[in-house]
Amino acid sequence: MPFVRATKLNAYQVLARKIIVHARTSFLIPIFQRLYGRAPAGIRLAELQSLPPGTLGRGVADLLARHGLQLIPHYEDHDLKHVLLGYDMTPEDELKLKAFTLGNGDWSLTCVGFLLFAVLTPEGWPGLLRHYRRGRRVPPVFHWKLADYAAHDLARLRQSIGLRVHAVRS
């Protein structure tokens, strides 16, 4: 999960990445599940899977399936941003997504809190700043609801906010 792929990671960088991975999988996701319970999400995974390829909802379903994940109630709107903005569900891309959404106006505790993990990876700060700036240039999407946009064509949604995904992934 290195930010700088051309160089070998030192022991600190390896440890920092392990901490981020552990926090995400063993701490943050279970906390969200405890906070929000196992109540149904605003939209069901089966509904997303039944949507045509190329829709935002189908993209979310496919991304979750690729990572062996389920929708977390009240957190499904976060998953739409991974697909809409072109970020994978890796710790590295999670930090990039949080930088983007912070720039996009999301100053929530979860967004700011997760970005605090970036303190552990100073070599990634210039890249995170680029994603923050991209978020500033895009009309606000941090408040979008998956239930409202699931059936929409993904390419058209990206075009409507002036986003080229391959530019975001860098």
C-alpha positions in Angstrom: 0.0 0.0 0.0 2.9 2.4 -0.5 2.3 6.0 -1.4 5.7 6.2 -3.1 6.1 3.1 -5.1 9.6 3.8 -6.5 11.4 3.4 -3.2 11.6 0.7 -0.7 9.7 1.3 2.5 11.6 1.7 5.7 10.5 0.0 9.0 8.5 3.0 10.1 6.6 3.2 6.8 5.8 -0.5 7.0 4.6 -0.1 10.6 2.5 3.0 9.7 0.7 1.1 6.9 0.0 -1.9 9.2 -1.5 0.5 11.8 -3.7 2.1 9.2 -4.9 -1.3 7.8 -5.5 -2.6 11.3 -7.4 0.5 12.4 -9.7 0.4 9.3 -10.5 -3.4 9.5 -10.4 -4.1 13.2 -11.5 -0.8 14.7 -13.3 1.6 12.4 -15.7 -0.7 10.5 -16.7 -2.6 13.7 -17.4 0.7 15.4 -19.6 1.8 12.6 -21.5 -1.5 12.8 -22.0 -1.0 16.5 -23.0 2.6 16.2 -25.5 2.0 13.4 -26.4 -1.6 14.2 -27.4 -4.2 11.6 -30.6 -2.5 10.6 -31.2 -2.5 6.9 -29.3 0.1 4.9 -31.3 2.8 3.0 -31.0 0.5 -0.1 -30.4 -3.2 -0.2 -27.4 -4.9 -1.7 -29.7 -7.1 -3.8 -31.3 -4.0 -5.3 -27.8 -2.7 -6.3 -26.8 -6.0 -7.8 -29.9 -6.1 -10.0 -29.1 -2.7 -11.6 -27.6 -2.6 -15.1 -23.9 -2.4 -15.5 -22.7 1.2 -15.8 -25.0 2.5 -13.1 -23.6 3.9 -9.8 -25.5 1.4 -7.7 -24.2 -1.6 -9.7 -20.7 -0.2 -9.4 -21.1 -0.1 -5.6 -22.3 -3.7 -5.5 -19.4 -4.8 -7.7 -16.9 -3.0 -5.6 -18.2 -4.4 -2.4 -18.3 -7.9 -3.9 -14.6 -7.6 -5.1 -13.6 -6.8 -1.5 -16.0 -9.3 0.2 -17.9 -6.5 2.0 -21.5 -5.8 2.8 -23.3 -2.5 3.0 -23.0 -1.0 6.5 -26.3 0.7 7.4 -26.0 4.5 7.4 -22.6 4.2 5.7 -23.7 3.2 2.2 -23.4 6.8 1.1 -19.7 6.6 1.7 -19.4 3.6 -0.6 -21.0 5.5 -3.5 -18.1 8.0 -3.3 -15.6 5.3 -3.8 -17.2 4.4 -7.1 -18.2 7.9 -8.2 -14.8 9.3 -7.5 -12.8 6.3 -8.6 -11.2 5.3 -5.3 -10.6 1.7 -4.4 -11.3 0.3 -1.0 -7.7 0.2 0.1 -6.2 2.1 3.1 -4.2 4.3 0.7 -7.3 5.1 -1.4 -9.3 5.6 1.7 -7.0 8.4 2.8 -7.1 9.9 -0.7 -10.9 9.8 -0.6 -11.0 11.4 2.8 -8.7 14.2 1.5 -11.0 14.7 -1.5 -14.2 14.8 0.6 -12.6 17.2 3.1 -11.8 19.5 0.2 -15.3 18.9 -1.0 -16.8 20.3 2.3 -17.1 17.2 4.5 -15.7 18.3 7.8 -17.4 15.5 9.7 -15.7 13.8 12.7 -15.2 10.6 10.7 -13.6 12.4 7.8 -11.2 14.5 9.9 -10.6 11.6 12.3 -9.6 9.2 9.6 -7.3 11.8 8.0 -5.4 12.0 11.3 -3.9 8.6 10.3 -2.2 10.5 7.5 0.2 11.9 10.1 1.8 8.4 10.1 2.6 8.7 6.4 4.3 12.1 5.7 5.6 10.9 2.3 2.0 10.8 1.2 1.1 14.4 2.2 1.8 15.9 -1.2 -0.5 13.4 -2.9 -3.2 14.0 -0.3 -3.0 17.7 -0.9 -3.6 17.1 -4.6 -6.7 15.1 -3.8 -7.9 17.7 -1.3 -7.5 20.4 -4.1 -9.5 18.2 -6.5 -12.3 17.9 -4.0 -12.3 21.7 -3.8 -12.9 22.0 -7.6 -15.8 19.5 -7.7 -19.3 20.6 -6.8 -20.3 19.2 -3.4 -21.0 15.5 -3.5 -20.3 14.6 0.1 -24.0 14.8 0.9 -25.1 12.5 -2.0 -27.3 9.5 -1.0 -26.9 6.2 -2.7 -30.7 5.6 -2.7 -31.0 8.8 -4.8 -28.3 8.1 -7.3 -28.1 4.3 -7.5 -29.9 3.9 -10.8 -28.1 6.8 -12.5 -25.5 6.3 -15.2 -22.1 6.5 -13.6 -20.4 8.2 -16.6 -23.0 10.9 -16.8 -22.8 11.5 -13.1 -19.0 12.0 -13.3 -19.5 14.2 -16.3 -22.1 16.3 -14.5 -19.6 17.1 -11.7 -16.7 17.7 -14.2 -14.7 14.7 -13.0 -12.3 12.6 -15.0 -11.7 9.5 -12.9 -8.3 8.6 -14.3 -7.2 12.0 -13.1 -8.4 11.3 -9.5 -6.6 7.9 -9.3 -3.1 9.5 -9.6 
